[in-house]
Structure formats: structure tokens, C-alpha cells
Amino acid sequence: MTTTCPTADGPLPWDADPYTVALRAGRGPLFLRGPDGRLLPLDVERWCARADEADLAVLRRCSGAVLDIGCGPGRMVDALTRLGRPVLGIDPAPEAVNRTRRLGGPALCRSVFEPLPAEGRWGSALLLDGNIGIGGDPQALLRRVAALLAPGGLLLAEAAAADVEERLEVSLDDGRGRRGPPFPWARAGTSALRRRAGAAGWQVVEEWTAGERRFLALRAPSPLPAAARTPPRAAGAASAGSPPAR
């Protein structure tokens, strides 16, 4: 299979897409490019570093086995592994999964909307570094995560620093003319995430900040009917193109 990234000089091979190149280098620049041309910076250096104090504060709130959704290059999986905690990272980007495994953590190259191990039995799940935007529909993503968690399980989610709620089509951009294909994404600040979580039946049990980062701890709603555990076909297809941001 071959995918390409458009440039002024023609397509790039799949292994030269902006995200893969940034992960291999361990640094940016890397951006989400919106339909209006605005560039939202992505913090590749932090994703490729060890978990910082803000990250560890999230991990201290986890219970049971942890599913890191959109694990990226694996800093959270690595930190949990070092703590002796059961964890699995998932990410649709091969290079992200490779980096996570090289750190010694378990990871699968898979979308959250695909079948996953231990569905309905995870104690905690992580949606950090903007990953509430996966698939472009936070409420649909929250329903899927509820199906993955055990009854009463905990979701640790990071909201956008800005008070924003938007769904848009973006592409990954290296700031030098190389871009990946477009995919659906979403951004949700704390207020928006609270609204979407409440509409999906989640209970907000804690909210805190660390510098400019905003976090919520959400308690899973009552178990969903079996039919609700299978996401719509379109949602799965959208997620496969989502950025593997961590």
C-alpha cells in the first residue's frame, strides 16, 4: 500500500509524510492546517520526550489497566510501563507505534474505532494532546470510549487551552510546503468538553490545570447496549485518517 503527501514538486512516499518525518527527527515544526489556511502548532518535542510532571499527574489518577488512545511516540505508555502498570497504546501511525515499542511499551497499530483487546474491561483510558478530536466528533468518540471501559471506568481527557468548540477538516503540515491528506478533526475547550461528556452520559469527577494545559477526569456512563458498541462505518473510516497526535 502506498499513500502520498502533495508538495509543489509532486507526491511524497508514505514514509516521508510530515508526521513520520517529525517523529523520526524527534522535533517539529509540525502543524494542523485548517481549511482557512491557519496553522495550529503541534508539540512534537514534548510528545517525544519523557512524561513531564503534568503527564505524571494524569497517570496518578489512573486505575486498573490503561488504554492510551492515540499514544503517538509513546511517552505515556513508557511512563506507565516504568511504573509497572498494565497499559496498551494504540495509534494508526506505524512510526508512532514503532517508537512506542522501541521504548519497551506495548502498542498496536490500530484505530480506536476498530476492534480492540479487552473491550469493556479497561479501567482507565487516556485522550491527551488534543486527541478528543479523533474522528471529528467528540460525542461519538466518547460513546466509543465508554464501550471500551469497564463499568465505572475513568477517562482522563485533555481539553484545548482555548475556550473553543469546532469541527473541521485539517491536514498535517510541516510548514515548508509538505502536507498530508485531509481528515476530520475537532477541538473542544473545557466548557465544550463538559457539554459533550454530559450529553453522552459521562460524569465529570475532577477538573484541573497544569500550566496552559487543561484536564478533566470523567466517569463512564452505565454500560451501553451491545448495538452501541459497534461504531458507524463512517466514523471508523474517518478515524483511520486521524492524526496520531499524542
Backbone as CSV, one residue per row, in Angstrom:
resi,resn,N_x,N_y,N_z,CA_x,CA_y,CA_z,C_x,C_y,C_z
1,MET,0.843,-1.190,0.000,0.000,0.000,0.000,0.878,1.239,0.000
2,THR,0.505,2.241,-0.782,1.253,3.479,-0.844,0.312,4.649,-0.653
3,THR,0.694,5.568,0.221,-0.010,6.831,0.332,0.978,7.932,0.040
4,THR,0.478,9.090,-0.373,1.361,10.178,-0.755,0.943,11.468,-0.086
5,CYS,1.876,12.417,-0.014,1.629,13.753,0.503,1.939,14.743,-0.600
6,PRO,1.005,15.643,-0.929,1.252,16.569,-2.030,2.275,17.639,-1.673
7,THR,3.109,17.991,-2.631,4.043,19.114,-2.498,4.045,19.854,-3.820
8,ALA,4.758,20.948,-3.836,4.847,21.702,-5.082,5.539,20.897,-6.169
9,ASP,6.373,19.959,-5.776,7.140,19.175,-6.754,6.551,17.803,-7.016
10,GLY,5.397,17.489,-6.450,4.795,16.191,-6.650,4.631,15.444,-5.340
11,PRO,4.161,14.185,-5.389,3.843,13.438,-4.171,5.089,12.927,-3.455
12,LEU,4.935,12.753,-2.153,5.969,12.133,-1.328,5.575,10.693,-1.026
13,PRO,6.523,9.784,-0.880,6.180,8.421,-0.459,5.625,8.429,0.952
14,TRP,4.879,7.370,1.310,4.175,7.326,2.594,5.111,7.523,3.777
15,ASP,6.345,7.011,3.687,7.247,7.096,4.826,7.963,8.437,4.910
16,ALA,7.583,9.389,4.044,8.134,10.733,4.124,7.035,11.750,4.433
17,ASP,5.892,11.283,4.934,4.831,12.219,5.290,5.291,13.071,6.467
18,PRO,4.715,14.264,6.655,5.232,15.188,7.668,5.269,14.616,9.082
19,TYR,4.265,13.836,9.465,4.242,13.301,10.828,5.360,12.279,11.037
20,THR,5.525,11.372,10.080,6.581,10.371,10.188,7.957,11.024,10.254
21,VAL,8.183,12.016,9.412,9.469,12.718,9.404,9.709,13.396,10.745
22,ALA,8.683,14.045,11.285,8.838,14.740,12.568,9.140,13.760,13.696
23,LEU,8.453,12.627,13.714,8.705,11.650,14.769,10.119,11.081,14.669
24,ARG,10.566,10.819,13.481,11.914,10.269,13.320,12.971,11.265,13.781
25,ALA,12.705,12.554,13.559,13.639,13.581,13.996,13.473,13.916,15.475
26,GLY,12.288,13.624,16.022,12.005,13.969,17.409,11.694,15.436,17.616
27,ARG,11.355,16.131,16.526,11.083,17.568,16.644,10.264,18.041,15.442
28,GLY,9.685,19.223,15.598,8.944,19.851,14.520,9.882,20.666,13.636
29,PRO,9.300,21.612,12.903,7.926,22.085,13.047,6.905,21.130,12.436
30,LEU,5.718,21.110,13.059,4.597,20.342,12.553,3.327,21.060,12.982
31,PHE,2.378,21.134,12.057,1.153,21.881,12.303,-0.062,21.092,11.822
32,LEU,-1.218,21.420,12.399,-2.500,21.097,11.790,-2.904,22.302,10.955
33,ARG,-3.127,22.074,9.674,-3.515,23.162,8.780,-5.022,23.122,8.578
34,GLY,-5.716,24.207,8.946,-7.155,24.281,8.801,-7.576,24.644,7.399
35,PRO,-8.892,24.552,7.119,-9.374,24.851,5.772,-9.188,26.308,5.375
36,ASP,-9.025,27.203,6.363,-8.801,28.617,6.074,-7.320,28.967,5.986
37,GLY,-6.451,27.941,6.076,-5.024,28.164,5.968,-4.323,28.416,7.288
38,ARG,-5.058,28.552,8.386,-4.395,28.782,9.672,-3.623,27.536,10.086
39,LEU,-2.532,27.743,10.812,-1.661,26.668,11.255,-1.708,26.558,12.774
40,LEU,-2.083,25.384,13.271,-2.121,25.114,14.703,-0.881,24.297,15.050
41,PRO,0.043,24.830,15.853,1.293,24.119,16.127,1.083,22.867,16.961
42,LEU,1.856,21.822,16.659,1.848,20.562,17.401,3.182,20.413,18.122
43,ASP,3.136,19.974,19.374,4.310,19.977,20.252,5.066,18.647,20.153
44,VAL,5.690,18.419,19.012,6.373,17.148,18.756,7.475,16.896,19.781
45,GLU,8.218,17.940,20.126,9.318,17.761,21.079,8.809,17.218,22.414
46,ARG,7.695,17.748,22.907,7.157,17.264,24.178,6.646,15.836,24.035
47,TRP,6.003,15.532,22.909,5.496,14.170,22.705,6.632,13.153,22.694
48,CYS,7.809,13.554,22.159,8.928,12.623,22.018,9.834,12.592,23.246
49,ALA,9.556,13.439,24.218,10.345,13.456,25.450,9.727,12.500,26.478
50,ARG,10.361,12.404,27.648,9.791,11.639,28.748,8.562,12.357,29.292
51,ALA,7.664,11.636,29.911,6.489,12.228,30.533,6.910,13.292,31.542
52,ASP,6.274,14.473,31.483,6.608,15.548,32.410,5.681,15.495,33.623
53,GLU,5.804,16.469,34.501,5.037,16.445,35.743,3.535,16.524,35.472
54,ALA,3.131,17.302,34.467,1.709,17.370,34.125,1.203,16.005,33.667
55,ASP,2.007,15.297,32.878,1.641,13.947,32.434,1.537,12.994,33.620
56,LEU,2.512,13.064,34.517,2.521,12.144,35.656,1.337,12.397,36.580
57,ALA,0.895,13.658,36.666,-0.293,13.954,37.467,-1.521,13.274,36.880
58,VAL,-1.572,13.171,35.559,-2.657,12.423,34.916,-2.560,10.947,35.264
59,LEU,-1.370,10.383,35.144,-1.188,8.947,35.357,-1.476,8.545,36.804
60,ARG,-1.212,9.440,37.752,-1.509,9.128,39.155,-3.004,8.972,39.394
61,ARG,-3.821,9.512,38.528,-5.270,9.406,38.671,-5.836,8.146,38.014
62,CYS,-5.024,7.426,37.246,-5.490,6.218,36.561,-5.698,5.075,37.548
63,SER,-6.612,4.192,37.193,-6.811,2.970,37.967,-6.967,1.800,37.001
64,GLY,-6.527,0.633,37.445,-6.634,-0.555,36.604,-5.746,-0.475,35.376
65,ALA,-6.048,-1.334,34.409,-5.307,-1.345,33.146,-5.675,-0.104,32.334
66,VAL,-4.673,0.479,31.663,-4.840,1.772,30.993,-4.715,1.597,29.478
67,LEU,-5.655,2.190,28.749,-5.621,2.225,27.287,-5.289,3.649,26.866
68,ASP,-4.139,3.831,26.204,-3.731,5.148,25.725,-4.152,5.265,24.267
69,ILE,-5.195,6.059,24.022,-5.798,6.189,22.694,-5.085,7.304,21.940
70,GLY,-4.465,6.947,20.818,-3.624,7.895,20.106,-2.330,8.103,20.855
71,CYS,-1.614,7.027,21.103,-0.452,7.070,22.008,0.733,7.812,21.427
72,GLY,0.741,8.068,20.095,1.867,8.768,19.496,3.176,8.044,19.745
73,PRO,4.271,8.777,19.984,5.568,8.127,20.158,5.764,7.455,21.501
74,GLY,4.742,7.455,22.366,4.738,6.509,23.478,5.202,6.974,24.837
75,ARG,5.244,8.299,25.078,5.791,8.726,26.374,4.912,8.278,27.541
76,MET,3.581,8.257,27.368,2.698,7.860,28.458,2.749,6.345,28.666
77,VAL,2.796,5.599,27.570,2.935,4.145,27.673,4.247,3.796,28.362
78,ASP,5.306,4.484,27.986,6.609,4.257,28.599,6.565,4.549,30.100
79,ALA,5.962,5.678,30.477,5.905,6.045,31.895,5.122,5.016,32.699
80,LEU,4.004,4.560,32.164,3.203,3.556,32.879,3.950,2.226,32.972
81,THR,4.638,1.858,31.903,5.422,0.621,31.927,6.497,0.689,33.013
82,ARG,7.163,1.834,33.118,8.193,2.014,34.140,7.605,1.938,35.550
83,LEU,6.343,2.330,35.683,5.675,2.262,36.985,5.117,0.871,37.275
84,GLY,5.265,-0.043,36.315,4.756,-1.394,36.491,3.259,-1.506,36.329
85,ARG,2.655,-0.559,35.602,1.213,-0.556,35.418,0.849,-1.232,34.100
86,PRO,-0.224,-2.014,34.054,-0.656,-2.607,32.783,-1.180,-1.528,31.847
87,VAL,-0.688,-1.518,30.611,-1.036,-0.456,29.674,-0.932,-0.981,28.253
88,LEU,-1.711,-0.392,27.360,-1.613,-0.654,25.925,-1.808,0.668,25.210
89,GLY,-0.901,0.973,24.278,-1.076,2.127,23.418,-1.643,1.707,22.077
90,ILE,-2.503,2.545,21.513,-2.988,2.308,20.154,-2.806,3.594,19.352
91,ASP,-2.462,3.431,18.087,-2.262,4.577,17.211,-2.312,4.071,15.770
92,PRO,-2.929,4.824,14.850,-2.974,4.378,13.459,-1.699,4.659,12.674
93,ALA,-0.723,5.329,13.277,0.515,5.677,12.557,1.604,4.654,12.852
94,PRO,2.113,3.949,11.846,3.146,2.938,12.089,4.378,3.472,12.805
95,GLU,4.845,4.668,12.445,6.061,5.184,13.080,5.834,5.464,14.560
96,ALA,4.641,5.939,14.918,4.331,6.168,16.329,4.369,4.858,17.109
97,VAL,3.777,3.826,16.547,3.758,2.523,17.209,5.170,1.963,17.311
98,ASN,5.965,2.121,16.255,7.353,1.638,16.296,8.150,2.314,17.404
99,ARG,7.968,3.633,17.536,8.703,4.349,18.588,8.267,3.886,19.972
100,THR,6.968,3.679,20.144,6.460,3.214,21.435,7.056,1.857,21.783
101,ARG,7.097,0.969,20.807,7.652,-0.364,21.052,9.148,-0.313,21.327
102,ARG,9.857,0.600,20.661,11.297,0.724,20.913,11.580,1.197,22.337
103,LEU,10.635,1.921,22.918,10.770,2.324,24.319,10.490,1.169,25.280
104,GLY,9.965,0.072,24.737,9.674,-1.093,25.571,8.230,-1.217,25.988
105,GLY,7.354,-0.367,25.425,5.939,-0.420,25.784,5.114,-1.155,24.742
106,PRO,4.011,-1.787,25.151,3.150,-2.477,24.198,2.270,-1.499,23.427
107,ALA,2.139,-1.716,22.126,1.333,-0.833,21.293,0.829,-1.588,20.077
108,LEU,-0.356,-1.190,19.615,-0.958,-1.752,18.417,-1.188,-0.646,17.400
109,CYS,-0.954,-0.955,16.129,-1.242,-0.011,15.056,-2.710,-0.165,14.676
110,ARG,-3.545,0.603,15.348,-4.984,0.402,15.205,-5.734,1.674,15.562
111,SER,-6.853,1.894,14.895,-7.765,2.988,15.224,-8.616,2.621,16.432
112,VAL,-9.036,3.622,17.181,-9.931,3.381,18.314,-11.269,2.821,17.859
113,PHE,-11.639,3.049,16.601,-12.920,2.567,16.094,-12.844,1.148,15.526
114,GLU,-11.667,0.555,15.550,-11.517,-0.841,15.156,-11.655,-1.741,16.383
115,PRO,-11.877,-3.049,16.185,-11.918,-3.962,17.345,-10.612,-3.908,18.133
116,LEU,-10.743,-3.908,19.456,-9.584,-3.791,20.330,-9.608,-4.877,21.397
117,PRO,-8.451,-5.213,21.959,-8.419,-6.203,23.038,-9.180,-5.699,24.272
118,ALA,-9.769,-6.633,24.995,-10.370,-6.362,26.317,-11.429,-5.274,26.273
119,GLU,-12.222,-5.220,25.217,-13.293,-4.212,25.162,-14.241,-4.395,26.338
120,GLY,-14.573,-3.292,26.969,-15.462,-3.312,28.115,-14.797,-3.673,29.422
121,ARG,-13.441,-3.780,29.420,-12.751,-4.197,30.648,-11.604,-3.272,31.053
122,TRP,-11.346,-2.208,30.319,-10.269,-1.298,30.684,-10.667,-0.461,31.892
123,GLY,-9.715,-0.287,32.814,-10.001,0.518,33.998,-9.954,2.002,33.730
124,SER,-9.033,2.419,32.854,-8.855,3.832,32.524,-8.487,3.965,31.055
125,ALA,-8.785,5.141,30.495,-8.387,5.463,29.125,-7.848,6.886,29.108
126,LEU,-6.935,7.137,28.178,-6.338,8.454,28.012,-6.702,9.022,26.646
127,LEU,-7.092,10.294,26.635,-7.262,11.074,25.406,-6.548,12.405,25.635
128,LEU,-5.249,12.422,25.373,-4.421,13.584,25.668,-3.931,14.253,24.392
129,ASP,-3.330,15.433,24.554,-2.660,16.121,23.438,-3.595,16.399,22.265
130,GLY,-4.843,16.746,22.573,-5.790,17.068,21.513,-6.547,15.888,20.954
131,ASN,-6.343,14.691,21.487,-6.942,13.500,20.892,-8.448,13.389,21.075
132,ILE,-9.061,14.300,21.834,-10.519,14.358,21.862,-11.057,14.676,20.467
133,GLY,-10.172,15.160,19.597,-10.574,15.489,18.227,-10.597,14.321,17.270
134,ILE,-10.147,13.143,17.686,-10.074,11.991,16.787,-11.434,11.705,16.148
135,GLY,-11.458,11.625,14.827,-12.687,11.310,14.099,-13.568,12.501,13.816
136,GLY,-13.266,13.657,14.424,-14.032,14.864,14.139,-15.357,14.980,14.851
137,ASP,-15.635,14.092,15.805,-16.916,14.107,16.512,-16.682,13.662,17.949
138,PRO,-16.431,14.602,18.877,-16.125,14.213,20.259,-17.196,13.366,20.923
139,GLN,-18.456,13.643,20.633,-19.510,12.879,21.290,-19.506,11.423,20.817
140,ALA,-19.287,11.198,19.522,-19.195,9.829,19.015,-17.970,9.124,19.605
141,LEU,-16.865,9.851,19.731,-15.664,9.269,20.328,-15.911,8.901,21.787
142,LEU,-16.596,9.757,22.527,-16.895,9.458,23.925,-17.781,8.225,24.061
143,ARG,-18.713,8.048,23.148,-19.548,6.830,23.180,-18.682,5.596,22.958
144,ARG,-17.745,5.684,22.032,-16.876,4.540,21.761,-15.995,4.223,22.971
145,VAL,-15.442,5.252,23.606,-14.592,5.029,24.771,-15.395,4.409,25.906
146,ALA,-16.642,4.837,26.062,-17.495,4.251,27.106,-17.659,2.754,26.898
147,ALA,-17.706,2.323,25.633,-17.835,0.899,25.345,-16.551,0.127,25.621
148,LEU,-15.424,0.823,25.635,-14.140,0.165,25.890,-13.853,0.007,27.372
149,LEU,-14.362,0.929,28.195,-14.076,0.926,29.623,-14.970,-0.051,30.384
150,ALA,-14.455,-0.523,31.496,-15.277,-1.291,32.422,-16.321,-0.367,33.037
151,PRO,-17.430,-0.907,33.564,-18.410,-0.061,34.243,-17.744,0.785,35.327
152,GLY,-18.009,2.081,35.296,-17.389,2.975,36.261,-15.959,3.345,35.946
153,GLY,-15.456,2.951,34.766,-14.081,3.276,34.384,-13.867,4.764,34.223
154,LEU,-12.603,5.153,34.158,-12.243,6.566,34.172,-11.572,6.960,32.861
155,LEU,-12.012,8.078,32.312,-11.360,8.678,31.149,-10.642,9.944,31.602
156,LEU,-9.350,10.016,31.306,-8.570,11.220,31.548,-8.392,11.914,30.214
157,ALA,-9.024,13.089,30.064,-9.072,13.773,28.777,-8.469,15.161,28.910
158,GLU,-7.775,15.575,27.852,-7.202,16.914,27.813,-8.021,17.785,26.874
159,ALA,-8.460,18.932,27.387,-9.213,19.886,26.584,-8.271,20.884,25.933
160,ALA,-8.763,21.559,24.910,-7.985,22.633,24.299,-7.806,23.763,25.310
161,ALA,-6.667,24.442,25.223,-6.406,25.546,26.148,-7.382,26.699,25.929
162,ALA,-7.803,26.892,24.678,-8.751,27.965,24.361,-10.182,27.487,24.587
163,ASP,-11.079,28.439,24.847,-12.495,28.127,25.011,-13.108,28.029,23.621
164,VAL,-12.986,26.843,23.020,-13.342,26.659,21.619,-14.149,25.386,21.459
165,GLU,-15.004,25.363,20.455,-15.685,24.137,20.027,-15.848,24.214,18.520
166,GLU,-15.143,23.341,17.812,-15.230,23.371,16.364,-14.917,21.998,15.780
167,ARG,-15.545,21.720,14.662,-15.283,20.526,13.877,-14.831,21.005,12.510
168,LEU,-13.725,20.466,12.026,-13.147,20.976,10.806,-12.332,19.894,10.111
169,GLU,-11.976,20.172,8.872,-11.101,19.281,8.121,-9.706,19.880,8.128
170,VAL,-8.729,19.068,8.513,-7.361,19.557,8.636,-6.423,18.627,7.874
171,SER,-5.184,19.063,7.747,-4.118,18.203,7.235,-2.855,18.499,8.036
172,LEU,-1.942,17.544,8.067,-0.665,17.743,8.734,0.276,18.479,7.794
173,ASP,0.953,19.492,8.315,1.741,20.407,7.504,3.084,20.631,8.203
174,ASP,4.179,20.524,7.450,5.488,20.716,8.072,5.961,22.172,8.029
175,GLY,5.109,23.061,7.549,5.465,24.467,7.483,6.415,24.816,6.360
176,ARG,6.783,23.820,5.556,7.726,24.052,4.455,7.149,23.562,3.118
177,GLY,5.843,23.443,3.061,5.197,23.085,1.802,4.781,21.640,1.676
178,ARG,5.105,20.802,2.663,4.706,19.396,2.599,3.474,19.184,3.480
179,ARG,2.451,18.568,2.902,1.206,18.346,3.625,0.716,16.928,3.410
180,GLY,0.062,16.392,4.431,-0.599,15.106,4.313,-2.019,15.276,3.799
181,PRO,-2.733,14.179,3.617,-4.117,14.251,3.131,-5.037,14.828,4.199
182,PRO,-6.170,15.412,3.804,-7.104,15.986,4.776,-7.852,14.899,5.544
183,PHE,-8.269,15.222,6.758,-9.050,14.309,7.594,-9.894,15.132,8.564
184,PRO,-10.983,14.561,9.091,-11.832,15.294,10.031,-11.200,15.369,11.412
185,TRP,-11.357,16.487,12.070,-10.784,16.726,13.387,-11.742,17.602,14.175
186,ALA,-11.506,17.710,15.459,-12.326,18.577,16.307,-11.455,19.188,17.380
187,ARG,-11.867,20.329,17.893,-11.229,20.967,19.033,-12.308,21.311,20.046
188,ALA,-12.031,21.019,21.305,-13.009,21.270,22.359,-12.298,21.800,23.589
189,GLY,-12.674,23.009,24.009,-12.196,23.539,25.269,-12.924,22.887,26.433
190,THR,-12.612,23.345,27.639,-13.178,22.710,28.832,-14.698,22.755,28.836
191,SER,-15.284,23.915,28.546,-16.750,24.036,28.573,-17.395,23.126,27.549
192,ALA,-16.830,23.103,26.346,-17.391,22.256,25.291,-17.259,20.783,25.647
193,LEU,-16.107,20.403,26.201,-15.912,19.003,26.564,-16.879,18.599,27.670
194,ARG,-17.111,19.478,28.621,-18.098,19.195,29.668,-19.480,18.967,29.058
195,ARG,-19.880,19.821,28.116,-21.194,19.672,27.484,-21.297,18.350,26.736
196,ARG,-20.291,18.040,25.941,-20.334,16.816,25.142,-20.299,15.580,26.037
197,ALA,-19.515,15.636,27.089,-19.463,14.499,28.010,-20.812,14.300,28.694
198,GLY,-21.421,15.388,29.158,-22.723,15.278,29.807,-23.780,14.718,28.871
199,ALA,-23.749,15.153,27.606,-24.725,14.658,26.638,-24.543,13.171,26.361
200,ALA,-23.316,12.668,26.524,-23.035,11.249,26.296,-23.154,10.426,27.577
201,GLY,-23.567,11.048,28.690,-23.817,10.313,29.926,-22.646,10.207,30.872
202,TRP,-21.544,10.910,30.591,-20.377,10.865,31.467,-20.563,11.798,32.662
203,GLN,-19.909,11.462,33.765,-19.905,12.313,34.950,-18.521,12.938,35.098
204,VAL,-18.484,14.269,35.178,-17.217,14.958,35.417,-16.897,14.856,36.903
205,VAL,-15.799,14.194,37.234,-15.448,13.996,38.642,-14.308,14.910,39.085
206,GLU,-13.557,15.479,38.137,-12.475,16.373,38.516,-12.067,17.196,37.300
207,GLU,-11.593,18.400,37.577,-11.072,19.274,36.541,-9.861,20.000,37.118
208,TRP,-8.767,20.072,36.342,-7.575,20.740,36.852,-6.753,21.285,35.688
209,THR,-5.806,22.145,36.034,-4.914,22.735,35.042,-3.469,22.467,35.439
210,ALA,-2.597,22.479,34.441,-1.153,22.381,34.651,-0.512,23.302,33.626
211,GLY,-0.084,24.488,34.056,0.383,25.477,33.104,-0.764,25.886,32.196
212,GLU,-0.549,25.764,30.891,-1.606,26.098,29.931,-2.453,24.884,29.556
213,ARG,-2.175,23.748,30.132,-2.910,22.531,29.775,-4.122,22.357,30.690
214,ARG,-5.217,21.848,30.125,-6.493,21.698,30.834,-6.921,20.231,30.781
215,PHE,-7.316,19.677,31.929,-7.650,18.258,32.019,-8.985,18.051,32.718
216,LEU,-9.664,16.970,32.341,-10.878,16.525,33.013,-10.785,15.033,33.266
217,ALA,-11.275,14.613,34.424,-11.463,13.196,34.720,-12.944,12.913,34.615
218,LEU,-13.311,11.935,33.800,-14.710,11.621,33.503,-15.005,10.180,33.876
219,ARG,-16.117,9.988,34.581,-16.550,8.643,34.958,-17.479,8.099,33.890
220,ALA,-17.230,6.861,33.474,-18.001,6.268,32.380,-19.471,6.118,32.744
221,PRO,-20.348,6.280,31.762,-21.772,6.063,31.999,-22.088,4.589,32.146
222,SER,-23.347,4.282,32.407,-23.783,2.891,32.509,-23.459,2.165,31.219
223,PRO,-23.225,0.846,31.289,-22.873,0.094,30.082,-23.878,0.307,28.959
224,LEU,-23.364,0.422,27.740,-24.211,0.616,26.575,-24.757,-0.715,26.065
225,PRO,-25.905,-0.681,25.368,-26.375,-1.895,24.703,-25.339,-2.391,23.707
226,ALA,-25.385,-3.674,23.412,-24.381,-4.272,22.521,-24.318,-3.556,21.180
227,ALA,-25.484,-3.136,20.657,-25.507,-2.489,19.347,-24.723,-1.191,19.348
228,ALA,-24.646,-0.525,20.487,-23.944,0.756,20.556,-22.439,0.588,20.589
229,ARG,-21.970,-0.654,20.784,-20.529,-0.872,20.856,-19.875,-0.904,19.486
230,THR,-20.658,-1.006,18.403,-20.103,-1.007,17.057,-20.302,0.364,16.453
231,PRO,-19.235,1.124,16.168,-19.383,2.477,15.655,-19.870,2.469,14.222
232,PRO,-20.484,3.565,13.758,-20.887,3.656,12.359,-19.689,3.477,11.449
233,ARG,-19.930,2.946,10.274,-18.844,2.701,9.328,-18.083,3.974,9.011
234,ALA,-18.815,5.079,8.859,-18.169,6.339,8.508,-17.213,6.795,9.597
235,ALA,-17.591,6.579,10.863,-16.723,7.018,11.958,-15.416,6.258,11.936
236,GLY,-15.485,4.963,11.677,-14.262,4.168,11.626,-13.356,4.617,10.498
237,ALA,-13.977,4.912,9.336,-13.179,5.339,8.202,-12.512,6.670,8.477
238,ALA,-13.241,7.577,9.148,-12.663,8.884,9.438,-11.485,8.762,10.379
239,SER,-11.625,7.895,11.380,-10.566,7.800,12.377,-9.276,7.293,11.780
240,ALA,-9.399,6.436,10.766,-8.189,5.856,10.191,-7.273,6.931,9.621
241,GLY,-7.851,8.089,9.243,-7.026,9.154,8.729,-6.685,10.194,9.752
242,SER,-7.073,9.986,11.004,-6.838,10.994,12.018,-5.360,11.091,12.340
243,PRO,-4.925,12.293,12.767,-3.518,12.415,13.085,-3.190,11.654,14.341
244,PRO,-2.077,10.980,14.347,-1.702,10.223,15.527,-1.058,11.110,16.562
245,ALA,-1.721,12.139,16.923,-1.136,13.082,17.860,-1.155,12.541,19.273
246,ARG,-0.215,12.859,19.978,-0.108,12.435,21.374,-0.011,13.612,22.217
